Amino acid sequence: MAHDYSNITGEQIVSGVRKYNQRIRILCILGIIVCCFGLIAAFKFLIPSGHYVYTGFAVVLIVICFYALFDGISKAGKTIAAGENAAIFRKFGTPETLAARIAAESGEPLLDSKGSLICDSFIMKHGNFESYIPYDKALLIYRREHSTNGIKDSVSLVVHDAYGDSVQYPFKMGRRGQEQMQEIMMHISQKNEKCAVGYSPQNLNYAKQMATPLDKESE
């Protein structure tokens, strides 16, 4: 395998979570810098040219981006500071518990691709331990396709967990990728009969109603 988790430890998982969020924080800071330049450009070029409507749309969009980026910095900072008390561990167990399960099952995965590691009892994106979700904590799974200019360019399996969060796991496109996803979705539903399958308003409402968000004050 490209990724070897056979000797993974709880300490390494905590370190991996911190490093991942440090990268997120850096990317958010870079995004804020780009937004600042965009805001300057909007006032410097659009207003003098009389494009007030475009300026308004640009400013609103940039403000939304600012909010999302600052929120991302805040969440990443909290996760980095929390360490072993980060949300992923409060949801699914201690770092040592996760490490033991990942080490035990990663040697014989159901599917190990460039993006996702899918084992008997959990799914996870490579390089992102916060994407770890055990099947017994899944409320909803469904296929999602993304297209650009009418051309499908990515396919993913979306999993909603029992705490109101969701993660997209990349899959290969094409017939074989579709077959693999169907097999994995069937496996997850067999492991957890309470997990809804398929995208629909009813299933989305089910996942929302059944979710129990973590205590915000303890984050």
C-alpha positions as CSV (number, residue, x, y, z in Angstrom):
1,M,0.0,0.0,0.0
2,A,1.0,3.6,-0.6
3,H,0.1,4.3,3.1
4,D,1.2,2.0,5.8
5,Y,-0.9,2.1,9.0
6,S,0.2,-1.2,10.4
7,N,2.2,0.4,13.2
8,I,0.2,3.6,13.6
9,T,0.1,4.9,17.2
10,G,-2.3,7.3,19.0
11,E,0.4,9.9,19.2
12,Q,1.0,9.8,15.5
13,I,-2.8,10.2,14.9
14,V,-2.9,13.3,17.2
15,S,0.2,14.7,15.4
16,G,-1.4,14.0,12.0
17,V,-4.6,15.8,13.0
18,R,-2.6,18.8,14.2
19,K,-0.5,18.9,11.0
20,Y,-3.6,18.7,8.8
21,N,-5.2,21.6,10.6
22,Q,-2.0,23.6,10.4
23,R,-2.2,23.3,6.6
24,I,-5.8,24.3,6.7
25,R,-5.0,27.4,8.7
26,I,-2.2,28.4,6.3
27,L,-4.5,27.9,3.3
28,C,-7.2,30.0,5.0
29,I,-4.6,32.8,5.7
30,L,-3.6,32.7,2.0
31,G,-7.2,32.9,1.0
32,I,-7.8,35.9,3.2
33,I,-4.8,37.7,1.5
34,V,-6.3,36.9,-1.9
35,C,-9.7,38.2,-0.8
36,C,-8.1,41.4,0.4
37,F,-6.6,41.9,-3.1
38,G,-10.0,41.1,-4.6
39,L,-11.7,43.7,-2.4
40,I,-9.1,46.3,-3.4
41,A,-9.6,45.5,-7.0
42,A,-13.3,45.8,-6.7
43,F,-13.2,49.3,-5.4
44,K,-10.3,50.4,-7.6
45,F,-11.5,49.1,-11.0
46,L,-15.3,48.4,-10.8
47,I,-16.5,51.5,-9.0
48,P,-14.6,54.0,-11.2
49,S,-16.0,52.2,-14.3
50,G,-19.6,52.6,-13.0
51,H,-20.2,48.9,-12.5
52,Y,-22.0,49.3,-9.2
53,V,-24.1,46.2,-9.4
54,Y,-21.0,44.0,-10.1
55,T,-19.2,45.8,-7.3
56,G,-22.0,44.9,-4.9
57,F,-22.0,41.3,-5.9
58,A,-18.2,41.1,-5.6
59,V,-18.2,42.7,-2.2
60,V,-21.0,40.4,-0.9
61,L,-19.1,37.3,-2.3
62,I,-15.8,38.5,-0.8
63,V,-17.4,39.1,2.6
64,I,-18.9,35.5,2.6
65,C,-15.4,34.2,1.7
66,F,-13.9,36.2,4.6
67,Y,-16.4,34.7,7.0
68,A,-15.8,31.2,5.8
69,L,-12.0,31.6,6.0
70,F,-11.9,33.2,9.4
71,D,-14.3,30.4,10.6
72,G,-11.9,27.9,9.1
73,I,-9.0,29.4,11.0
74,S,-10.9,29.4,14.2
75,K,-11.9,25.7,13.9
76,A,-8.4,24.7,12.9
77,G,-6.9,26.5,15.8
78,K,-9.3,24.9,18.3
79,T,-8.5,21.4,16.9
80,I,-4.8,22.1,17.1
81,A,-5.1,23.3,20.7
82,A,-7.4,20.5,21.7
83,G,-5.0,17.7,20.9
84,E,-6.3,14.4,22.3
85,N,-9.6,16.2,23.1
86,A,-10.3,17.1,19.5
87,A,-13.8,16.4,18.1
88,I,-12.7,13.3,16.2
89,F,-11.6,11.6,19.5
90,R,-14.7,12.8,21.4
91,K,-16.9,11.3,18.7
92,F,-15.2,7.9,18.0
93,G,-12.8,7.1,20.9
94,T,-9.3,7.9,22.1
95,P,-6.3,8.2,19.8
96,E,-5.1,4.8,20.9
97,T,-8.5,3.2,20.2
98,L,-8.6,4.6,16.7
99,A,-4.9,3.6,16.1
100,A,-5.6,0.1,17.2
101,R,-8.6,-0.3,14.8
102,I,-6.8,1.3,11.9
103,A,-3.7,-0.8,12.4
104,A,-5.7,-4.0,12.7
105,E,-7.9,-3.5,9.6
106,S,-5.7,-1.5,7.2
107,G,-3.7,-4.6,6.3
108,E,-6.7,-6.2,4.6
109,P,-8.9,-3.4,3.4
110,L,-12.1,-3.8,1.4
111,L,-10.8,-1.0,-0.9
112,D,-7.6,1.0,-0.8
113,S,-7.4,3.7,-3.4
114,K,-5.4,6.8,-3.8
115,G,-8.0,8.8,-1.9
116,S,-9.8,6.5,0.4
117,L,-9.2,3.6,2.8
118,I,-12.2,1.4,3.3
119,C,-12.0,-1.3,5.8
120,D,-14.4,-3.8,7.4
121,S,-15.7,-1.4,10.1
122,F,-14.6,2.1,9.1
123,I,-13.9,4.5,6.2
124,M,-11.2,7.2,6.0
125,K,-9.5,9.5,3.6
126,H,-5.7,9.0,3.3
127,G,-3.8,11.8,5.0
128,N,-6.8,13.0,7.0
129,F,-7.6,11.2,10.2
130,E,-10.5,13.5,11.0
131,S,-12.3,11.9,8.1
132,Y,-12.4,8.6,10.0
133,I,-16.0,7.3,10.4
134,P,-16.9,3.9,11.8
135,Y,-19.9,2.4,10.2
136,D,-21.8,2.0,13.4
137,K,-21.8,5.8,13.6
138,A,-23.1,6.4,10.1
139,L,-26.6,7.7,9.5
140,L,-26.7,8.3,5.8
141,I,-24.7,7.3,2.7
142,Y,-25.1,8.3,-0.9
143,R,-23.3,8.8,-4.2
144,R,-22.4,12.3,-5.4
145,E,-21.2,13.3,-8.8
146,H,-19.6,16.6,-9.7
147,S,-19.5,18.1,-13.2
148,T,-17.8,21.0,-14.8
149,N,-19.4,22.5,-17.9
150,G,-21.5,19.4,-18.2
151,I,-18.6,17.0,-18.0
152,K,-18.5,14.6,-15.0
153,D,-15.1,15.0,-13.3
154,S,-15.4,13.4,-9.9
155,V,-17.4,10.9,-8.0
156,S,-17.6,10.5,-4.2
157,L,-19.3,8.6,-1.5
158,V,-20.9,10.9,1.1
159,V,-21.2,9.7,4.6
160,H,-23.2,11.6,7.3
161,D,-22.1,10.6,10.8
162,A,-24.1,10.5,14.0
163,Y,-22.9,14.0,15.1
164,G,-24.2,16.1,12.2
165,D,-21.0,16.1,10.1
166,S,-20.4,14.6,6.7
167,V,-17.4,13.6,4.6
168,Q,-17.0,13.0,0.9
169,Y,-14.7,10.1,0.0
170,P,-13.4,10.0,-3.6
171,F,-14.0,7.0,-5.8
172,K,-12.8,6.1,-9.3
173,M,-15.1,7.1,-12.1
174,G,-16.4,4.6,-14.6
175,R,-18.2,1.3,-14.4
176,R,-15.8,-0.4,-12.1
177,G,-15.8,2.5,-9.7
178,Q,-19.6,2.5,-9.6
179,E,-19.6,-1.2,-8.9
180,Q,-17.1,-0.8,-6.1
181,M,-19.2,2.0,-4.5
182,Q,-22.3,-0.1,-4.7
183,E,-20.5,-3.0,-2.9
184,I,-19.2,-0.6,-0.2
185,M,-22.6,0.9,0.3
186,M,-24.2,-2.5,0.7
187,H,-21.4,-3.5,3.2
188,I,-22.0,-0.4,5.3
189,S,-25.8,-0.9,5.3
190,Q,-25.2,-4.5,6.4
191,K,-23.0,-3.4,9.2
192,N,-25.5,-0.7,10.3
193,E,-29.1,-1.3,9.6
194,K,-30.0,2.2,10.9
195,C,-27.9,3.8,8.2
196,A,-30.1,5.2,5.4
197,V,-29.0,4.7,1.8
198,G,-29.5,7.1,-1.1
199,Y,-29.9,10.8,-1.6
200,S,-33.4,12.1,-0.9
201,P,-35.1,14.8,1.2
202,Q,-36.5,12.1,3.5
203,N,-33.1,10.6,4.1
204,L,-31.5,14.0,4.6
205,N,-34.2,14.9,7.1
206,Y,-33.7,11.5,8.8
207,A,-29.9,12.1,9.2
208,K,-30.6,15.6,10.5
209,Q,-33.2,14.5,13.0
210,M,-31.1,11.6,14.3
211,A,-27.8,13.5,14.6
212,T,-26.6,14.5,18.1
213,P,-24.1,17.4,17.7
214,L,-21.2,17.5,20.1
215,D,-21.5,20.0,23.0
216,K,-20.3,23.3,21.4
217,E,-19.1,24.6,24.7
218,S,-16.7,21.7,25.1
219,E,-15.0,22.2,21.8
